[in-house]
Amino acid sequence: MSNTIKMIRRRAFCWRTWLHGLIGAFIQSGATAVSAMILDPQKFNLNEGLANIGKLALVSGIIGAALYLKTSPVPAEETIEEAQP
């Protein structure tokens, strides 16, 4: 009786990295909203302009996510090697 270990290769998508990048692209919209608050504080402020900040952050987030999806439309595929007795 021999104790040989068989290596199995399987392919899997790297969802975690892809999703991390997509969420990061969407979160960058917060930086755009803060920049707008600095550039035009009368339109984009935390009192009357909060709705404008939200709209700007949403649109910027959608654009950022779309640009990320343009470069990475699906998660990258990786090969995983597993030992099986």
PyMOL commands that set and color helices and strands:
alter all, ss='L'
color gray80, all
select helices_A, chain A and resi 15-27+29-39+50-71
alter helices_A, ss='H'
color red, helices_A
select strands_A, chain A and resi 6-13+77-84
alter strands_A, ss='S'
color yellow, strands_A
deselect
rebuild
show_as cartoon
